[in-house]
Amino acid sequence: MRHRLLLIGFLWTLSLAVAAGQAAGDPAPNAGFLYGTVTLDDGGKLTGYLRWEDEEAFWDDLFHSRQRDVKWDDYADMEALAKARRQEYYRNHGLIDRIAYALENRDGERELRRLFVARFGDVAAIRVDADEAIALEMNEGTLYPVRGHSNDVSQDIIVTTADGETHDLDWDEFREIRFAQAPADLAPPAARLWGHVRSREGSYEGFIQWDKSECVDTDILDSDEEDLAMGDLAELRRVPGGNSEATLRDGRVLALSGSNDVGNGNRGVVVETTDRGRLTIPWDLFESAAFATGHGSGPGRDAYAGDGPLRGAVTDADGRTWRGRLVFDLDEARTGDLFNGNSAMGTAYDIPFRLIATIEPTAPAAVRVGLRNGIVLDLQGEQDTGDGNAGVLVWETPDAAPRHILWSDVRRIGFEPFVID
């Protein structure tokens, strides 16, 4: 409720700063904020800034759900995939587990299941029909029916219109959300959090989402000692015992405890970086965050228009190389799709494929990812890194059926620089 009250008090007096920034040739301060038109059940419409309750508010934030149908599985050799999965399971489990596995799968092929994860900037619209079935329309026109898995398909949607009025909508009150770029002269609703984050694994800078929630300066950091607006903070540090120490912009230093925002219940510190994608740093790895102003709100919708199909070359276990259009893990097909993996210490990565040059398996559930900027990441623990990866489809020519290369046969994938459709 506190978040909603603060949202009603958005800083609409920033319009003069918007105009001055544009005159100087700077990107509009509101460019990164979610914006669009919501069509209600009764046919009415609301247009304005959008926020998924007290969480997602920007184009580079992620929408999570589960795909109702995996569109690429018709091209896969499901029998070979089931056999490979069975062999892998048997290699790593004892007799009792093997018997249970065989009984569970005695009816043949298992349904291929995939999560749906996309940046909001890649989504043109979210549709909800009369039966509450949900589908996401992507920028290039692909439609993905989804259901469940996360609160992204159940949270209230907050719409803040140009007059500053805030509308809190239940998920079942609308039929469509169609996204658009906010008018450049419309004042941003708040300032996005940006800073330098240190962890036991490294140092990073970029836009920050604290506790996977607080992301603008009007959001509140809760504690037993004092509730603070995020914009009042100069630095937050994790201290021994798992609690926090806050240095405020007015010079005060406060010891904070008693809530998930400032203690061991913290769900992680998200950093949206330009060089390696989105990182989620677990609380036990986090050390400090120094906040800074003047970094805008992130890329606008036009930054997502240049994504195209994945293309590259796959080298298999026999040393043969297959080139063409790729679909990774029977799921990711475009340069804006995300590769997911965890570092050995537990930092989670969501990396747009457009940043990736190579992927090489290093163990049954681990890979080495080479980024185009020279950064090399050893990642593990996710489906994309090999734990249940369904392999790669390769279209050597557009009019031919694709080749399905099982993950166990993949030795290296090299991606071509992205191209526009």
VMD Tcl script that draws the C-alpha trace (Angstrom):
set ca {
  {0.00 0.00 0.00}
  {2.88 2.35 0.79}
  {4.20 1.92 -2.76}
  {0.82 2.77 -4.23}
  {0.45 5.93 -2.14}
  {3.87 7.08 -3.25}
  {3.01 6.34 -6.87}
  {0.04 8.70 -6.58}
  {2.52 11.41 -5.60}
  {4.72 11.06 -8.72}
  {7.00 13.95 -9.50}
  {5.11 15.53 -12.38}
  {6.94 18.85 -11.95}
  {9.94 17.47 -13.88}
  {8.58 18.51 -17.29}
  {10.91 21.53 -17.54}
  {13.91 19.23 -17.03}
  {12.59 16.96 -19.78}
  {12.41 19.83 -22.24}
  {15.88 21.09 -21.30}
  {17.42 17.64 -21.71}
  {15.89 17.20 -25.16}
  {17.06 20.62 -26.26}
  {20.60 19.56 -25.38}
  {20.24 16.41 -27.48}
  {20.09 13.98 -24.53}
  {17.71 10.97 -24.58}
  {14.36 11.74 -23.04}
  {14.49 10.96 -19.29}
  {11.28 8.96 -19.61}
  {12.48 6.73 -22.49}
  {12.94 3.57 -20.44}
  {9.59 3.57 -18.62}
  {6.81 1.18 -19.54}
  {3.98 3.01 -21.29}
  {0.93 1.96 -23.22}
  {-2.84 1.71 -23.55}
  {-4.95 -0.67 -21.46}
  {-8.29 -1.75 -22.93}
  {-10.74 -2.57 -20.13}
  {-13.48 -5.21 -20.05}
  {-16.12 -2.58 -20.75}
  {-14.23 -1.22 -23.77}
  {-12.85 1.81 -21.99}
  {-9.19 2.70 -22.38}
  {-6.48 4.05 -20.09}
  {-3.19 5.36 -21.48}
  {-0.17 6.16 -19.39}
  {2.89 4.87 -17.57}
  {2.57 1.24 -16.48}
  {3.90 -0.71 -13.53}
  {3.41 -4.30 -12.48}
  {2.29 -3.41 -8.93}
  {5.52 -2.62 -7.04}
  {7.91 -4.41 -9.41}
  {8.48 -4.17 -13.20}
  {8.43 -0.65 -14.64}
  {10.96 -0.57 -17.53}
  {11.42 -1.97 -21.03}
  {14.43 -4.07 -19.99}
  {12.53 -5.69 -17.10}
  {11.52 -9.31 -17.65}
  {8.07 -10.84 -18.07}
  {7.88 -14.44 -16.80}
  {5.29 -17.12 -17.46}
  {5.07 -20.63 -18.92}
  {4.45 -21.41 -22.59}
  {1.22 -23.30 -23.25}
  {2.66 -24.69 -26.49}
  {6.31 -24.97 -27.46}
  {6.22 -23.85 -31.08}
  {9.52 -25.48 -32.16}
  {9.00 -29.01 -30.84}
  {7.39 -30.15 -34.11}
  {10.85 -29.89 -35.70}
  {12.59 -31.94 -33.02}
  {13.42 -35.64 -32.95}
  {11.45 -36.28 -29.77}
  {12.32 -39.99 -29.70}
  {16.07 -39.26 -29.83}
  {15.61 -36.50 -27.26}
  {13.76 -38.84 -24.87}
  {16.48 -41.48 -25.29}
  {19.26 -38.97 -24.60}
  {17.50 -37.70 -21.49}
  {16.96 -41.25 -20.22}
  {20.64 -42.12 -20.72}
  {21.74 -38.96 -18.97}
  {19.41 -39.65 -16.05}
  {20.57 -43.23 -15.72}
  {24.23 -42.15 -15.67}
  {23.59 -39.98 -12.63}
  {21.09 -42.03 -10.60}
  {20.87 -45.37 -8.85}
  {18.65 -48.37 -9.52}
  {15.61 -47.21 -7.50}
  {15.56 -43.82 -9.20}
  {15.95 -45.47 -12.61}
  {12.94 -47.71 -11.97}
  {10.88 -44.70 -10.87}
  {11.95 -42.80 -13.98}
  {10.99 -45.70 -16.25}
  {7.56 -46.00 -14.60}
  {6.93 -42.27 -14.84}
  {7.79 -42.27 -18.53}
  {6.30 -45.63 -19.51}
  {3.68 -43.98 -21.74}
  {6.33 -42.72 -24.15}
  {7.41 -39.18 -24.98}
  {7.14 -36.58 -22.29}
  {5.61 -33.23 -23.14}
  {8.24 -30.59 -23.77}
  {7.78 -27.73 -21.32}
  {9.36 -24.31 -21.54}
  {9.16 -21.12 -19.53}
  {8.42 -17.87 -21.29}
  {10.86 -15.08 -20.42}
  {11.04 -11.87 -22.45}
  {12.05 -8.27 -22.02}
  {9.02 -5.99 -22.00}
  {10.63 -4.05 -24.85}
  {10.25 -7.13 -27.08}
  {6.50 -7.36 -26.40}
  {3.98 -5.48 -28.56}
  {0.87 -6.42 -26.58}
  {-0.57 -8.68 -23.88}
  {-3.99 -10.10 -24.66}
  {-6.46 -11.68 -22.23}
  {-9.59 -13.24 -23.77}
  {-13.01 -13.76 -22.20}
  {-11.88 -17.11 -20.77}
  {-8.83 -15.44 -19.16}
  {-6.43 -17.14 -21.60}
  {-3.28 -15.04 -21.97}
  {-1.17 -14.51 -25.07}
  {1.79 -12.24 -25.73}
  {2.22 -10.65 -29.13}
  {5.88 -9.99 -29.87}
  {7.20 -7.05 -31.88}
  {7.78 -9.18 -34.99}
  {4.24 -10.62 -34.78}
  {4.81 -14.01 -33.12}
  {2.05 -14.94 -30.65}
  {2.94 -16.89 -27.48}
  {0.06 -18.36 -25.42}
  {1.16 -18.50 -21.77}
  {-0.16 -19.44 -18.36}
  {0.87 -19.30 -14.73}
  {4.34 -19.79 -13.26}
  {4.84 -16.24 -11.91}
  {2.93 -13.27 -10.54}
  {3.54 -11.42 -13.81}
  {0.25 -12.94 -15.01}
  {-1.72 -12.08 -11.89}
  {-0.35 -8.86 -10.41}
  {-2.28 -5.61 -10.33}
  {-1.33 -3.20 -13.11}
  {-0.85 0.44 -12.11}
  {-1.61 2.98 -14.83}
  {-0.55 6.59 -14.26}
  {-2.17 8.86 -16.81}
  {-0.85 12.19 -18.09}
  {-2.89 14.13 -15.51}
  {-1.10 12.31 -12.70}
  {-4.10 10.16 -11.76}
  {-3.23 6.59 -10.75}
  {-5.48 3.62 -11.60}
  {-4.89 0.29 -9.86}
  {-6.29 -2.50 -12.07}
  {-6.85 -6.13 -11.15}
  {-5.52 -8.56 -13.75}
  {-9.07 -9.63 -14.67}
  {-10.22 -6.07 -15.37}
  {-8.60 -5.68 -18.78}
  {-8.54 -7.37 -22.18}
  {-5.38 -5.95 -23.70}
  {-2.27 -3.94 -22.90}
  {-0.68 -2.48 -26.03}
  {2.74 -1.00 -25.44}
  {4.11 2.22 -26.94}
  {6.86 4.74 -26.35}
  {5.85 7.50 -23.96}
  {5.61 10.98 -25.51}
  {9.01 12.60 -25.16}
  {7.57 15.68 -23.45}
  {5.69 13.71 -20.78}
  {7.47 14.03 -17.44}
  {8.88 10.75 -16.07}
  {7.01 9.40 -13.06}
  {10.17 9.09 -10.95}
  {13.93 8.64 -11.27}
  {15.30 5.16 -11.97}
  {17.86 3.75 -9.56}
  {21.41 3.43 -10.90}
  {24.62 2.64 -9.14}
  {27.87 0.76 -8.60}
  {27.34 -2.66 -7.00}
  {30.06 -4.73 -5.36}
  {29.73 -8.42 -4.60}
  {32.12 -11.14 -3.48}
  {32.28 -12.17 -7.12}
  {32.90 -8.82 -8.81}
  {31.89 -5.19 -9.29}
  {29.23 -3.99 -11.71}
  {27.42 -0.81 -12.64}
  {23.98 -0.25 -14.10}
  {20.32 0.17 -13.24}
  {19.38 -1.43 -9.93}
  {16.32 -3.31 -8.71}
  {16.65 -3.78 -4.97}
  {15.19 -6.98 -3.48}
  {13.80 -7.66 -7.00}
  {11.32 -4.87 -6.34}
  {12.43 -1.31 -5.54}
  {13.65 0.35 -8.73}
  {12.78 4.08 -8.55}
  {13.63 6.81 -6.10}
  {10.10 7.01 -4.65}
  {10.06 3.32 -3.62}
  {10.49 2.61 0.07}
  {13.22 0.66 1.83}
  {11.50 -0.90 4.86}
  {13.20 -1.55 8.20}
  {12.37 -1.66 11.90}
  {14.43 1.48 12.53}
  {13.18 3.79 9.76}
  {11.47 3.56 6.40}
  {13.49 5.40 3.75}
  {12.82 6.56 0.21}
  {15.34 4.90 -2.09}
  {16.20 8.33 -3.50}
  {17.48 9.42 -0.08}
  {20.18 6.74 -0.07}
  {23.78 7.36 -1.08}
  {24.97 3.85 -0.21}
  {23.74 0.55 1.18}
  {26.12 -2.00 2.66}
  {25.60 -5.52 3.93}
  {27.12 -5.91 7.39}
  {28.11 -9.01 9.41}
  {25.02 -10.89 10.48}
  {23.23 -10.16 7.22}
  {21.66 -6.81 8.03}
  {22.37 -3.43 6.38}
  {24.02 -0.10 6.95}
  {22.67 2.88 5.04}
  {24.49 6.12 4.30}
  {21.98 8.84 3.45}
  {22.55 11.78 1.15}
  {22.21 14.08 4.17}
  {25.24 12.38 5.76}
  {23.46 10.25 8.35}
  {24.54 6.62 8.77}
  {21.88 4.17 9.98}
  {22.01 0.52 11.02}
  {18.93 -1.19 9.55}
  {17.30 -4.53 10.31}
  {13.99 -6.33 10.61}
  {12.74 -6.72 7.03}
  {13.51 -8.56 3.82}
  {14.67 -5.27 2.29}
  {17.64 -4.99 4.63}
  {18.22 -8.51 5.94}
  {18.70 -12.14 5.04}
  {15.24 -12.35 3.47}
  {16.39 -10.09 0.62}
  {15.61 -11.84 -2.69}
  {18.67 -10.43 -4.45}
  {20.03 -7.26 -5.99}
  {19.41 -7.00 -9.73}
  {21.84 -5.02 -11.90}
  {20.97 -4.28 -15.53}
  {24.37 -3.87 -17.18}
  {25.27 -2.92 -20.75}
  {28.19 -5.35 -21.06}
  {26.82 -8.67 -19.77}
  {23.05 -8.43 -19.48}
  {21.02 -8.69 -16.28}
  {22.62 -10.02 -13.11}
  {20.82 -11.07 -9.95}
  {23.24 -11.09 -7.03}
  {22.19 -13.25 -4.06}
  {22.12 -11.45 -0.73}
  {24.88 -13.61 0.70}
  {27.20 -12.43 -2.12}
  {26.20 -8.77 -2.00}
  {28.59 -6.28 -0.40}
  {27.52 -2.73 -1.26}
  {25.65 -0.45 -3.65}
  {26.62 3.19 -4.19}
  {23.77 5.07 -5.85}
  {24.24 7.82 -8.44}
  {21.93 10.14 -10.36}
  {21.89 11.46 -13.91}
  {21.79 8.16 -15.81}
  {18.30 8.42 -17.28}
  {15.83 5.56 -17.29}
  {17.31 3.15 -19.84}
  {16.73 2.42 -23.52}
  {13.42 3.19 -25.18}
  {11.32 0.80 -27.26}
  {13.19 1.62 -30.46}
  {16.29 -0.07 -28.98}
  {14.49 -3.43 -29.32}
  {13.47 -3.05 -32.94}
  {16.78 -4.26 -34.39}
  {16.65 -7.83 -33.10}
  {16.60 -10.53 -35.76}
  {16.73 -14.33 -36.03}
  {19.61 -16.21 -34.47}
  {22.19 -17.31 -37.04}
  {25.45 -19.12 -36.64}
  {27.33 -22.41 -36.79}
  {27.06 -25.53 -34.62}
  {29.97 -27.96 -34.39}
  {29.00 -31.46 -33.28}
  {30.84 -34.28 -31.53}
  {32.16 -35.64 -34.82}
  {33.68 -32.31 -35.78}
  {31.05 -31.52 -38.40}
  {29.79 -27.93 -38.61}
  {26.26 -26.94 -39.58}
  {25.49 -23.32 -40.49}
  {22.27 -21.38 -40.82}
  {19.39 -20.06 -38.79}
  {19.38 -21.42 -35.22}
  {16.84 -22.14 -32.51}
  {18.58 -22.77 -29.19}
  {17.07 -25.29 -26.75}
  {13.94 -25.49 -28.97}
  {13.04 -22.14 -27.46}
  {15.28 -19.12 -28.12}
  {15.09 -18.08 -31.77}
  {15.97 -14.36 -31.88}
  {18.88 -12.17 -30.85}
  {16.77 -10.48 -28.19}
  {15.92 -13.79 -26.48}
  {17.71 -14.53 -23.24}
  {20.34 -17.09 -22.25}
  {20.07 -18.07 -18.57}
  {22.80 -19.44 -16.32}
  {24.37 -19.14 -12.89}
  {27.96 -18.56 -11.86}
  {29.63 -21.10 -9.58}
  {28.96 -18.80 -6.62}
  {25.30 -18.27 -7.51}
  {24.98 -15.00 -9.41}
  {22.18 -15.46 -11.97}
  {22.61 -14.15 -15.52}
  {19.99 -13.27 -18.15}
  {22.00 -12.44 -21.29}
  {20.48 -11.31 -24.60}
  {21.82 -13.57 -27.35}
  {22.87 -10.48 -29.31}
  {25.70 -10.07 -26.77}
  {26.93 -13.68 -27.17}
  {29.64 -14.75 -29.62}
  {30.15 -18.40 -28.56}
  {28.76 -21.10 -26.29}
  {30.84 -24.21 -25.51}
  {29.70 -27.04 -23.20}
  {32.36 -27.77 -20.57}
  {30.47 -30.39 -18.54}
  {27.04 -32.10 -18.77}
  {25.36 -29.06 -17.14}
  {27.92 -26.28 -17.59}
  {29.06 -24.02 -20.41}
  {31.61 -21.34 -21.23}
  {29.96 -18.27 -22.76}
  {32.11 -15.88 -24.75}
  {30.60 -12.41 -25.15}
  {31.28 -10.15 -28.12}
  {33.12 -7.68 -25.87}
  {35.66 -10.33 -24.80}
  {34.14 -11.20 -21.41}
  {34.09 -14.95 -20.74}
  {31.58 -16.44 -18.28}
  {31.49 -19.98 -16.90}
  {27.82 -20.71 -16.18}
  {25.85 -23.67 -14.89}
  {22.70 -24.80 -13.13}
  {20.03 -23.85 -15.66}
  {18.28 -25.51 -18.59}
  {20.17 -23.36 -21.09}
  {23.50 -24.51 -19.64}
  {22.67 -28.16 -20.28}
  {20.42 -29.36 -17.47}
  {17.54 -30.52 -19.68}
  {18.66 -28.57 -22.76}
  {16.80 -29.96 -25.79}
  {19.52 -29.13 -28.30}
  {19.74 -26.85 -31.32}
  {17.78 -26.62 -34.55}
  {19.76 -25.56 -37.63}
  {18.12 -24.45 -40.89}
  {20.90 -24.74 -43.46}
  {18.50 -23.40 -46.13}
  {15.19 -21.63 -45.52}
  {13.11 -24.13 -47.52}
  {14.58 -27.31 -46.00}
  {13.66 -29.07 -42.77}
  {16.00 -28.15 -39.89}
  {18.64 -30.45 -38.47}
  {18.12 -31.27 -34.78}
  {21.44 -31.57 -32.93}
  {21.04 -32.99 -29.43}
  {22.75 -31.09 -26.65}
  {24.96 -34.09 -25.87}
  {26.34 -33.78 -29.42}
  {27.02 -30.04 -29.31}
  {30.67 -29.04 -28.93}
  {30.55 -25.39 -29.92}
  {28.09 -22.78 -31.14}
  {29.30 -19.61 -32.82}
  {26.75 -16.86 -33.38}
  {26.84 -14.40 -36.26}
  {26.40 -10.71 -35.42}
  {22.70 -9.94 -35.31}
  {20.91 -8.77 -38.42}
  {17.59 -7.01 -38.91}
  {14.80 -9.02 -40.53}
}
mol new
graphics top color blue
foreach p $ca { graphics top sphere $p radius 0.5 }
foreach p [lrange $ca 0 end-1] q [lrange $ca 1 end] { graphics top cylinder $p $q radius 0.2 }
display resetview
